[in-house]
Amino acid sequence: MYAIQTGASLDVSFLIDFLPSYLFPNEERTISQWLISGISLGGHSTWIILKDEPRIQLGIPIIGCPDYLALMSSRAQESSVPIEPPYFPKSFLEYLKRHDPANMPYTASDNTNPYRGKKILVLSGKEDPIVPWAASEGFVDKLNVGEEEGGIKEVFVEPGIGYTCSPAMVKEAVRFLWDNALTKSNVHKL
């Protein structure tokens, strides 16, 4: 599962590298901003992409968790699976320590924080049994996006909603995109 999330991050970077030349082979337009959103597995990937890809300045993780071990620990516990080899190999746990968003300096107020200056809307269901808000809450509460540098963090945890992208979440995502990416003050070149 984590390999898929990491692979998605790499795929997005490759798309950013090559999509402009495919869409505009004569350089008739310039892509001025890159945005990312995903649901569930795509939401988990969105957190990694926001961490790894500096060209993406706005992201909306929907039903996504930035802390892989927090998410998987509750699942493992429910299934009586220990967080140890062979289920969680030491090399994989070491990889997570070096690469998982939860192990990055996401609270820092300097350039070591990969989320600084980014615009992030977090969408989750409060009653989600598959991607419980509790697995993300600590990270999201402490996440420093550097408001003084234009970073924005908004969180919408919808009461009574489980593992679904609700109409209210879609409405919040549209509003966030409009306010932070599509209005004239946010569009640099068309």
Secondary structure, DSSP 4 states (H G I P E B T S, - for coil): -HHHHHHHHHHHHHHHHHHHHHH-TT--S----EEEEEETHHHHHHHHHHHH-TTEEEEEEES--S-HHHHHHHHHHHTT--SSTTTS-HHHHHHHHHH-GGGS-TT-SSTT-TTTT-EEEEEEETT-SSS-HHHHHHHHHH----GGGT-EEEEEEETT--SS--HHHHHHHHHHHIIIIISTTT----
